Amino acid sequence: MQLKSLFVCMACVIAPFAPARCFAHASLVASSPQDAATIPSGRVEMELRFNSRIDPKLSRLTLVMVDNQRVIEPLETIPASDALKAKAPNLSDGSYTLHWQIMSVDGHLTQGKINFRVGR
C-alpha cells in the first residue's frame, strides 16, 4: 500500500511541470483568408493551421455563401497534418463566413469561424 501512495504523491508533484500541450485542445494559429480580410474575387484557396495534429476524417470546413447557402467544402488530403485545406471556385463579391470544426488527435472537438469579404 505504501508503494501506491508513493506513486500518487509523485504524480501530484510531477503533473504541474508536464508540458501544457498534453492538456490543451487544438486551436487555430493561422488562416488564409484571415478573419476580417478582403480578398479578390474568383477562386479562393483556404488553409487553416492548428497548434497540433488533427484528424481530417472527422474535421470539416463549411462555407456560408452570400445568399446564406451552406456548402461543405471538400478537403484536400494531407496525412498526419496540423492543417485543413480546401478550394472554393468562383466566389463573387460579398461577405462570407467559413465555419471550421476539427477533431484533434487527443479526441477533442474544436470549432470556430472566419469572416471575410470578397471584392472591394
N, C-alpha and C positions, 0 to 999 in steps of 0.2 A: 504494500500500500504506500510506503514511503517513496518508492520509485515513481509511482504515478503522480504523487504530489509534487515531486521534484520537476517532472516534465511540465506540469501545469504551470508552476512558478516560472520555469524557463520560458515557456511560451508567452506568458504575460510580460516578461521583461524584454523579450526579443521583438514582439509584434509591433510596438511603436516605431521601431527602426527599419521595418520591412519597407521595400520600395512602394511608393504611393501608387504606381501603375498596377500593382496587384489588386488594389481595391477600387480602381477607377473604371468607369464605363468609357467606351469610345466616344470621343467628342470631335466635332468639326474643327479643323485647324486652318483650312484654306478652301476657297471655292472659286470656280470660274463658270459663269459670271459671279462677281462678288455681290453681296447684298447691297441694294440701292444703286447699282451700276446702270449706266445706259450704254447699250451696245448696238452695233449696226444691224440692220435687218438682214434677213437671209438665213443661212444655215448657222445654227448655234451649237458649239461644242461645249458640253457641260462636264465638269470634273470637280468632284468633291473629295478632299483628303481628310483623313481622320488620324488621331494620335495613336491608334493601334489597329491591328488587323481586324477585318470584318468578314462576315460570311456573305458573299454576294448572292448566294441562292436564297437567302432569307432577307435580302435588302431590296429596296426599290426607290425609284425616282418617279414622281408624278408631277407633270407639268399642267398647271391650271392656265388655260388659254385666255385670250382677250374676251371671248364670249362665255367664259366660265366653264367651258367643256374641260373635263379632266382626261389627260392622256398619260397612261403609264408608259414610260419610255423604256425601250429595250436596252439593257445594259451590255456594254462591251465586256467580254470575258477577260478578267485579269486574275489569274490564280494566285492565291495567298497574298492578297494585296490589302493596302490600307486606303484604297480609293474606289470610287464609283465613277464610271464614265458612260456618257450617252451623247447622241447627236439628235438635234431636232431640226428637220429641214424646213426651209421657207417660213420662218416666223415673220409675220407682218408687224408694223408699228403698233405699239401699245404696251400695256403693263402685264407682266406675267409673274406667277409665283411657282417656284419649284419646291415641292414638298419632298423631303427625304426621310427615309426610315431605314435604319440599319440594325443588323444583329451583330454585335461584337462577338469575338470568339470566346469571350467569357460568359456568353449566353444572355447578355442584357440588351434590351431593345432601346434604341435612342431615336428620336425624331426631331425634326425642325423644318424651317422653311427659309427660302431665299427669295426676296422680291427683287425684280429687275425690270428694266424698261428697254424695249427695242425701238430704235428710231432716234428721233431728236429729243 
